[in-house]
Amino acid sequence: MPPQPHPGSENDRIELVLLDVGGPIYDDKAYRDALLRAARELAAEDGRSVDEAEFQQVYDERRQAQGGSLRTAVAERFLTAQDRQRLSDRAERYWEYLPSALHADVLPTLRELAGRYKLAVVANQRAVVVDALRRDGVADFIDIWAVSEVVGAEKPDPRIFQHALREAGVEPKNAVHVGNRLDTDVRGAHQVGLRTVWVVRGEAPPEPTPEQLAEPDVAVFSLAELPTALERLQGAE
Protein backbone atom coordinates (compact mmCIF):
# COMPACT_ATOMS: atom_id res chain seq x y z
CA MET A 1 0.00 0.00 0.00
CA PRO A 2 1.19 3.59 -0.61
CA PRO A 3 2.52 5.31 2.53
CA GLN A 4 -0.14 6.89 4.69
CA PRO A 5 0.16 10.63 5.47
CA HIS A 6 0.97 11.88 8.94
CA PRO A 7 -1.42 14.30 10.64
CA GLY A 8 -1.50 17.59 8.80
CA SER A 9 1.09 20.28 9.43
CA GLU A 10 2.35 23.40 7.72
CA ASN A 11 5.11 21.32 6.13
CA ASP A 12 2.46 19.08 4.53
CA ARG A 13 0.63 21.99 2.88
CA ILE A 14 0.44 21.65 -0.90
CA GLU A 15 0.77 24.88 -2.86
CA LEU A 16 1.67 23.58 -6.32
CA VAL A 17 0.36 20.63 -8.35
CA LEU A 18 2.45 19.57 -11.35
CA LEU A 19 0.61 17.68 -14.10
CA ASP A 20 1.93 15.39 -16.81
CA VAL A 21 0.10 15.65 -20.15
CA GLY A 22 0.17 12.22 -21.82
CA GLY A 23 -1.89 9.87 -19.64
CA PRO A 24 -3.34 12.13 -16.96
CA ILE A 25 -4.73 14.73 -19.41
CA TYR A 26 -4.76 13.11 -22.86
CA ASP A 27 -5.14 9.47 -23.89
CA ASP A 28 -1.68 8.00 -24.52
CA LYS A 29 -3.08 6.13 -27.52
CA ALA A 30 -2.23 9.21 -29.59
CA TYR A 31 1.49 8.57 -29.20
CA ARG A 32 1.12 4.79 -29.46
CA ASP A 33 -0.64 5.19 -32.82
CA ALA A 34 1.96 7.70 -34.07
CA LEU A 35 4.78 5.32 -33.19
CA LEU A 36 3.07 2.40 -34.91
CA ARG A 37 2.50 4.44 -38.07
CA ALA A 38 6.12 5.57 -38.12
CA ALA A 39 7.43 2.03 -37.55
CA ARG A 40 5.26 0.69 -40.36
CA GLU A 41 6.42 3.35 -42.79
CA LEU A 42 10.11 2.86 -42.05
CA ALA A 43 9.80 -0.93 -42.19
CA ALA A 44 7.99 -0.69 -45.53
CA GLU A 45 10.94 1.20 -46.99
CA ASP A 46 12.94 -2.01 -46.53
CA GLY A 47 10.14 -4.24 -47.75
CA ARG A 48 9.10 -5.37 -44.27
CA SER A 49 5.86 -5.12 -42.33
CA VAL A 50 4.90 -4.48 -38.69
CA ASP A 51 2.21 -6.66 -37.17
CA GLU A 52 0.02 -4.58 -34.87
CA ALA A 53 -0.45 -7.38 -32.33
CA GLU A 54 3.32 -7.84 -32.07
CA PHE A 55 3.77 -4.08 -31.77
CA GLN A 56 1.19 -4.01 -28.96
CA GLN A 57 3.07 -6.79 -27.18
CA VAL A 58 6.29 -4.73 -27.24
CA TYR A 59 4.36 -1.67 -26.09
CA ASP A 60 2.74 -3.51 -23.18
CA GLU A 61 6.05 -5.10 -22.13
CA ARG A 62 7.65 -1.68 -21.80
CA ARG A 63 4.61 -0.35 -19.93
CA GLN A 64 4.76 -3.23 -17.49
CA ALA A 65 8.50 -2.82 -16.93
CA GLN A 66 8.25 0.96 -16.37
CA GLY A 67 11.81 1.32 -17.55
CA GLY A 68 13.75 1.35 -20.79
CA SER A 69 12.92 3.27 -23.94
CA LEU A 70 9.82 2.26 -25.88
CA ARG A 71 11.30 3.78 -29.05
CA THR A 72 14.47 1.72 -28.63
CA ALA A 73 12.47 -1.47 -28.08
CA VAL A 74 10.32 -0.85 -31.18
CA ALA A 75 13.34 0.01 -33.33
CA GLU A 76 15.23 -3.09 -32.23
CA ARG A 77 12.24 -5.39 -32.81
CA PHE A 78 11.01 -4.08 -36.16
CA LEU A 79 13.86 -2.00 -37.63
CA THR A 80 17.45 -1.75 -36.33
CA ALA A 81 18.88 -0.15 -33.19
CA GLN A 82 20.41 2.53 -35.42
CA ASP A 83 16.92 3.51 -36.62
CA ARG A 84 15.80 4.75 -33.19
CA GLN A 85 16.24 8.45 -33.99
CA ARG A 86 14.61 8.11 -37.40
CA LEU A 87 11.68 6.36 -35.72
CA SER A 88 11.41 9.04 -33.07
CA ASP A 89 11.53 11.88 -35.61
CA ARG A 90 8.95 10.23 -37.86
CA ALA A 91 6.58 9.51 -34.95
CA GLU A 92 6.70 13.15 -33.88
CA ARG A 93 5.26 14.17 -37.26
CA TYR A 94 2.10 12.23 -36.46
CA TRP A 95 1.92 12.79 -32.71
CA GLU A 96 -1.01 15.09 -32.04
CA TYR A 97 -3.84 15.16 -29.57
CA LEU A 98 -7.28 15.50 -31.11
CA PRO A 99 -10.09 16.96 -28.94
CA SER A 100 -11.45 13.43 -28.51
CA ALA A 101 -8.20 12.41 -26.76
CA LEU A 102 -8.96 14.64 -23.76
CA HIS A 103 -10.05 12.49 -20.81
CA ALA A 104 -13.55 13.37 -19.61
CA ASP A 105 -12.44 13.81 -15.99
CA VAL A 106 -9.81 16.48 -16.72
CA LEU A 107 -11.76 19.75 -16.91
CA PRO A 108 -14.08 18.97 -13.96
CA THR A 109 -11.04 18.11 -11.83
CA LEU A 110 -9.13 21.24 -12.83
CA ARG A 111 -12.15 23.39 -11.99
CA GLU A 112 -12.18 21.83 -8.55
CA LEU A 113 -8.44 22.39 -8.01
CA ALA A 114 -8.23 25.91 -9.43
CA GLY A 115 -7.97 28.56 -6.75
CA ARG A 116 -6.89 26.00 -4.16
CA TYR A 117 -3.51 25.25 -5.74
CA LYS A 118 -1.16 26.68 -8.33
CA LEU A 119 -1.25 24.34 -11.32
CA ALA A 120 1.67 23.52 -13.62
CA VAL A 121 2.20 21.40 -16.71
CA VAL A 122 5.46 19.42 -16.58
CA ALA A 123 5.67 17.23 -19.65
CA ASN A 124 8.02 15.61 -22.14
CA GLN A 125 6.34 17.16 -25.13
CA ARG A 126 6.88 19.38 -28.13
CA ALA A 127 5.99 23.04 -27.66
CA VAL A 128 2.94 22.66 -29.92
CA VAL A 129 1.16 20.66 -27.22
CA VAL A 130 0.27 24.01 -25.65
CA ASP A 131 -1.92 24.73 -28.69
CA ALA A 132 -3.98 21.59 -28.02
CA LEU A 133 -4.25 22.44 -24.32
CA ARG A 134 -5.52 25.93 -25.21
CA ARG A 135 -7.99 24.57 -27.76
CA ASP A 136 -9.45 22.15 -25.22
CA GLY A 137 -9.72 24.61 -22.32
CA VAL A 138 -6.99 23.06 -20.18
CA ALA A 139 -4.61 26.00 -20.48
CA ASP A 140 -7.17 28.28 -18.80
CA PHE A 141 -6.30 26.58 -15.50
CA ILE A 142 -2.51 26.40 -15.89
CA ASP A 143 -0.28 28.90 -14.08
CA ILE A 144 3.17 27.46 -14.83
CA TRP A 145 4.53 25.82 -17.98
CA ALA A 146 7.46 23.38 -18.12
CA VAL A 147 7.39 21.71 -21.54
CA SER A 148 10.57 19.79 -22.32
CA GLU A 149 11.17 21.23 -25.79
CA VAL A 150 11.09 24.73 -24.30
CA VAL A 151 12.90 24.01 -21.02
CA GLY A 152 15.61 21.93 -22.69
CA ALA A 153 15.33 18.99 -20.29
CA GLU A 154 13.12 15.91 -20.15
CA LYS A 155 11.79 14.03 -17.13
CA PRO A 156 13.32 12.43 -15.10
CA ASP A 157 15.96 15.17 -15.41
CA PRO A 158 15.65 17.24 -12.21
CA ARG A 159 15.96 20.47 -14.18
CA ILE A 160 12.46 20.32 -15.65
CA PHE A 161 10.89 19.91 -12.21
CA GLN A 162 13.15 22.61 -10.76
CA HIS A 163 12.14 24.99 -13.55
CA ALA A 164 8.47 24.66 -12.56
CA LEU A 165 9.30 25.11 -8.87
CA ARG A 166 11.31 28.27 -9.56
CA GLU A 167 8.59 29.75 -11.76
CA ALA A 168 6.01 29.07 -9.06
CA GLY A 169 8.23 30.18 -6.16
CA VAL A 170 7.39 26.98 -4.26
CA GLU A 171 9.61 24.62 -2.27
CA PRO A 172 9.68 20.92 -3.26
CA LYS A 173 8.09 19.90 0.06
CA ASN A 174 5.01 21.94 -0.85
CA ALA A 175 4.56 20.51 -4.35
CA VAL A 176 3.13 17.29 -5.79
CA HIS A 177 3.75 15.82 -9.22
CA VAL A 178 0.94 13.91 -10.95
CA GLY A 179 1.98 11.51 -13.70
CA ASN A 180 1.37 8.06 -15.12
CA ARG A 181 4.92 6.67 -15.37
CA LEU A 182 7.06 5.40 -12.53
CA ASP A 183 10.40 5.88 -14.27
CA THR A 184 10.04 9.44 -15.51
CA ASP A 185 7.29 10.85 -13.28
CA VAL A 186 7.33 9.20 -9.85
CA ARG A 187 11.04 8.46 -9.54
CA GLY A 188 12.05 11.71 -11.20
CA ALA A 189 9.86 13.79 -8.90
CA HIS A 190 10.96 11.94 -5.77
CA GLN A 191 14.57 12.66 -6.70
CA VAL A 192 13.81 16.37 -6.44
CA GLY A 193 11.92 16.01 -3.15
CA LEU A 194 8.37 16.21 -4.52
CA ARG A 195 5.51 14.03 -3.39
CA THR A 196 3.77 12.06 -6.11
CA VAL A 197 0.37 10.90 -7.29
CA TRP A 198 0.51 8.06 -9.82
CA VAL A 199 -2.38 8.00 -12.30
CA VAL A 200 -2.62 4.37 -13.36
CA ARG A 201 -3.72 4.68 -16.98
CA GLY A 202 -2.13 5.15 -20.40
CA GLU A 203 1.55 4.18 -20.24
CA ALA A 204 1.16 2.90 -16.69
CA PRO A 205 1.48 -0.90 -16.45
CA PRO A 206 -1.40 -3.00 -17.76
CA GLU A 207 -1.22 -4.97 -14.48
CA PRO A 208 0.53 -2.91 -11.78
CA THR A 209 2.24 -4.98 -9.11
CA PRO A 210 1.97 -4.31 -5.36
CA GLU A 211 5.60 -3.15 -5.48
CA GLN A 212 4.81 -0.66 -8.24
CA LEU A 213 1.73 0.62 -6.44
CA ALA A 214 3.88 1.23 -3.36
CA GLU A 215 6.32 3.56 -5.16
CA PRO A 216 4.18 6.72 -5.37
CA ASP A 217 2.84 8.46 -2.29
CA VAL A 218 -0.69 7.84 -3.60
CA ALA A 219 -1.97 5.83 -6.59
CA VAL A 220 -5.26 6.69 -8.31
CA PHE A 221 -7.05 5.23 -11.30
CA SER A 222 -8.70 8.40 -12.59
CA LEU A 223 -8.04 12.12 -12.35
CA ALA A 224 -11.37 12.50 -10.57
CA GLU A 225 -9.68 10.94 -7.53
CA LEU A 226 -6.96 13.62 -7.47
CA PRO A 227 -8.62 16.19 -5.15
CA THR A 228 -9.11 13.54 -2.46
CA ALA A 229 -5.58 12.23 -3.00
CA LEU A 230 -4.15 15.70 -2.42
CA GLU A 231 -6.14 16.01 0.80
CA ARG A 232 -4.75 12.67 1.95
CA LEU A 233 -1.22 13.87 1.29
CA GLN A 234 -1.86 16.88 3.51
CA GLY A 235 -3.12 14.66 6.31
CA ALA A 236 -6.71 15.80 5.97
CA GLU A 237 -9.36 13.70 7.65
RAHUKA-V794206 format. One record per run of one state. SS is the DSSP state (@ for helix, = for strand, . for the rest). FROM is the first residue (numbers start at 1). LEN is the number of residues. If there is no record, write none. Layout:
ss=SS from=FROM len=LEN
ss=SS from=FROM len=LEN
This chain:
ss=. from=1 len=9
ss=@ from=10 len=3
ss=. from=13 len=3
ss== from=16 len=4
ss=. from=20 len=2
ss== from=22 len=1
ss=. from=23 len=3
ss== from=26 len=1
ss=. from=27 len=2
ss=@ from=29 len=17
ss=. from=46 len=6
ss=@ from=52 len=14
ss=. from=66 len=4
ss=@ from=70 len=9
ss=. from=79 len=2
ss=@ from=81 len=14
ss=. from=95 len=4
ss=@ from=99 len=3
ss== from=102 len=1
ss=. from=103 len=2
ss=@ from=105 len=9
ss== from=114 len=1
ss=. from=115 len=2
ss== from=117 len=7
ss=. from=124 len=5
ss=@ from=129 len=7
ss=. from=136 len=3
ss=@ from=139 len=3
ss=. from=142 len=2
ss== from=144 len=4
ss=@ from=148 len=4
ss=. from=152 len=6
ss=@ from=158 len=11
ss=. from=169 len=3
ss=@ from=172 len=3
ss== from=175 len=5
ss=. from=180 len=2
ss=@ from=182 len=11
ss=. from=193 len=2
ss== from=195 len=5
ss=. from=200 len=10
ss=@ from=210 len=4
ss=. from=214 len=4
ss== from=218 len=3
ss=. from=221 len=2
ss=@ from=223 len=11
ss=. from=234 len=4
